[in-house]
Amino acid sequence: MGKLDGKVAIVTGGASGIGKGTVEAFVAEGARVIVGDVDSDGIGALMAKLGHNQVDGSEVDVRDEAAVQRMVDQAFRRFGRLDIAFNNAGVGGFSPIQAYSLEDWDRVLGISLTGTFLCIKHQAARLIAQGQGGSIINVASLNAIQPTEGFAAYCSAKAGVAMLTKVAALELGRHKIRVNGIGPGLVHTPATAGMTALPGLEDAFIHEAPLGRAGEPEDVAKLAVYLASEDSSLMTGQTLYIDGGASLKKYPELFGFFGVS
């Protein structure tokens, strides 16, 4: 038996990277999953790989409240219930504060923080109506607690996700809904490929991680399974940092790698 047998999950940003790894891990543990993403081709490829009996897709921009609600409703139409939500959709940006465009700031905050709020809002409403509790997991970041040059919007958004997780846990515990977060450090995904391609940058990350390596999507997915399952039944309001110990040291000085004075 899998740890998630009979459960139904939603995973946003589920077509690649950490989200894809988590969809695969949830299915391996017996869950059926709605994959939410803007990448319809990626959704289709994952459905073909894992099978339509276990996975269905929802093309969604998490900034669009109506689309988020449709995604949540789809879990009930397709699989009859909802038990787990993994709110992973997010995006980064890079600029010195004095040059940061309002458009880019709004994009990062809109997807990474407001999108997470909208997902929690509609997931919680459905879980409350269902009356059987559930587990909501929000993806924050090491950058929720560790400032980084050029990441004003991203650090602010992810710090917001960590606090939103606490508030949601405080409010929803009375409904037996647990809300926790995961704060990854550097993980090898398509989203981080541009950064790790810069000569010396990944080595600088690893130098600041006591365990001496970057993460893989599977590392985060295993923690997601724990938080989704009854193994963590007494845990709520926590953001768990999975960063090889990088939070114990410091973030690499990015301006030097990007040629910013």
Secondary structure as GFF3:
##gff-version 3
##sequence-region A 1 261
A	DSSP	beta_strand	8	12	.	.	.	ID=ss1
A	DSSP	alpha_helix	17	28	.	.	.	ID=ss2
A	DSSP	beta_strand	32	37	.	.	.	ID=ss3
A	DSSP	alpha_helix	40	50	.	.	.	ID=ss4
A	DSSP	beta_strand	55	59	.	.	.	ID=ss5
A	DSSP	alpha_helix	65	79	.	.	.	ID=ss6
A	DSSP	beta_strand	84	87	.	.	.	ID=ss7
A	DSSP	three_ten_helix	97	99	.	.	.	ID=ss8
A	DSSP	alpha_helix	102	109	.	.	.	ID=ss9
A	DSSP	pi_helix	110	114	.	.	.	ID=ss10
A	DSSP	alpha_helix	115	130	.	.	.	ID=ss11
A	DSSP	beta_strand	134	139	.	.	.	ID=ss12
A	DSSP	three_ten_helix	142	144	.	.	.	ID=ss13
A	DSSP	alpha_helix	152	172	.	.	.	ID=ss14
A	DSSP	three_ten_helix	173	175	.	.	.	ID=ss15
A	DSSP	beta_strand	177	184	.	.	.	ID=ss16
A	DSSP	three_ten_helix	190	192	.	.	.	ID=ss17
A	DSSP	alpha_helix	193	196	.	.	.	ID=ss18
A	DSSP	alpha_helix	201	207	.	.	.	ID=ss19
A	DSSP	alpha_helix	217	228	.	.	.	ID=ss20
A	DSSP	three_ten_helix	230	232	.	.	.	ID=ss21
A	DSSP	beta_strand	239	242	.	.	.	ID=ss22
A	DSSP	three_ten_helix	246	248	.	.	.	ID=ss23
A	DSSP	alpha_helix	254	258	.	.	.	ID=ss24
###
